[in-house]
């Protein structure tokens, strides 16, 4: 069984910061890439950031580049998304996702709500 638990969301004002966490449990492995997606009301799901399991390379979506940092702690089986200078457009449910290195399985967390007010 693979489980992902996202946490850290909340209500903040524009310009403030949040750090999201995604804790993995079950049969996940450090070499599986893991990342964050978000979905705002009335919008399609958008990729935010991901980090490779084995190489440590990172990816950031254009809408958040320069404002977020993804990292992970393998000993805690947790990935983090540090978000600074939050904007109202960042309001969304944020989901963590992990995929097997061979791409044969994909797992989603239940999401954490981030709301940014003006």
URVENMO-V355922 format. One record per residue. N is the residue number from 1. RES is the residue in one letter. OMEGA is omega in whole degrees, -180 to 180 (none if undefined). Layout:
n: [N N]
res: [RES RES]
omega: [OMEGA OMEGA]
This chain:
n: [1 2 3 4 5 6 7 8 9 10 11 12 13 14 15 16 17 18 19 20 21 22 23 24 25 26 27 28 29 30 31 32 33 34 35 36 37 38 39 40 41 42 43 44 45 46 47 48 49 50 51 52 53 54 55 56 57 58 59 60 61 62 63 64 65 66 67 68 69 70 71 72 73 74 75 76 77 78 79 80 81 82 83 84 85 86 87 88 89 90 91 92 93 94 95 96 97 98 99 100 101 102 103 104 105 106 107 108 109 110 111 112 113 114 115 116 117 118]
res: [X X X X X X X X X X X X X X X X X X X X X X X X X X X X X X X X X X X X X X X X X X X X X X X X X X X X X X X X X X X X X X X X X X X X X X X X X X X X X X X X X X X X X X X X X X X X X X X X X X X X X X X X X X X X X X X X X X X X X X]
omega: [177 178 176 180 178 179 175 179 -180 179 -180 174 178 -179 180 -173 173 171 177 178 175 -179 -179 174 -178 -171 172 -176 -175 -178 175 176 -178 -178 -176 170 176 177 178 179 179 -178 175 178 -175 173 -178 -176 173 179 -179 -178 -173 -173 -180 176 -176 176 176 174 -176 -176 -177 -176 -178 -178 -178 176 177 178 177 177 -176 -180 178 -178 -175 174 -176 172 177 -177 179 177 -176 -179 176 179 175 179 -177 166 -178 -178 171 -175 174 -178 176 -178 178 177 -175 179 -176 -174 -178 168 -176 174 175 -174 172 178 -179 -179 180 none]
